[in-house]
């Protein structure tokens, strides 16, 4: 995933340097994500991604959500 972020930043910088009029940085990032999804679909990593999403859900609920709720309540 970090590779995809670096790829999007690199191609976004190249896109800005070239002065492209029709393709914006967000559109380029969507295209990169679509290409990465197609590659993952061809590699048949569905079970790995399902396990990863379950673990991320548990990580989000236990570690990331309480500070978000606390911060929003604190700022009220």
C-alpha positions in Angstrom: 0.0 0.0 0.0 2.9 2.3 0.8 4.2 1.6 -2.7 0.9 2.8 -4.2 1.0 6.0 -2.2 4.6 6.7 -3.4 3.5 5.8 -7.0 0.6 8.2 -6.8 2.8 11.0 -5.4 5.5 10.5 -8.0 3.0 10.3 -10.9 1.2 13.3 -9.6 4.4 15.3 -9.5 5.2 14.3 -13.1 1.6 15.2 -14.1 2.0 18.7 -12.6 5.4 19.2 -14.3 4.0 18.2 -17.7 1.1 20.7 -17.4 -1.5 18.2 -18.4 -4.9 19.9 -18.9 -7.4 17.1 -18.9 -6.2 14.6 -16.3 -6.0 15.8 -12.7 -4.1 14.3 -9.8 -7.2 12.8 -8.2 -8.2 11.1 -11.5 -4.7 9.8 -11.9 -4.8 8.3 -8.3 -8.1 6.6 -9.2 -6.6 5.1 -12.3 -3.6 3.8 -10.3 -6.0 2.3 -7.8 -8.0 0.6 -10.5 -4.9 -0.8 -12.1 -3.7 -2.1 -8.7 -7.1 -3.7 -8.1 -7.0 -5.4 -11.4 -3.5 -6.8 -10.7 -4.7 -8.1 -7.3 -7.7 -9.6 -8.9 -5.5 -11.4 -11.5 -3.2 -12.6 -8.7 -6.2 -14.1 -6.9 -5.4 -12.8 -3.4 -9.0 -12.7 -2.2 -8.4 -14.8 0.9 -5.4 -12.7 2.0 -7.3 -9.5 1.5 -10.3 -10.8 3.4 -8.1 -11.7 6.4 -6.4 -8.3 6.2 -9.7 -6.4 6.2 -10.9 -8.4 9.3 -7.7 -7.6 11.1 -7.8 -3.9 10.0 -11.4 -3.7 11.3 -10.4 -5.0 14.7 -7.4 -2.6 14.8 -9.6 0.3 13.8 -12.3 -0.5 16.5 -9.8 -1.1 19.3 -7.0 1.4 18.6 -8.0 4.1 16.2 -11.7 4.8 16.9 -11.5 5.7 20.7 -9.0 8.6 20.1 -11.1 9.9 17.3 -14.2 9.9 19.4 -12.4 11.5 22.4 -10.9 14.2 20.2 -14.3 15.1 18.7 -15.9 15.2 22.1 -13.1 17.3 23.5 -13.4 19.8 20.7 -17.2 20.2 21.3 
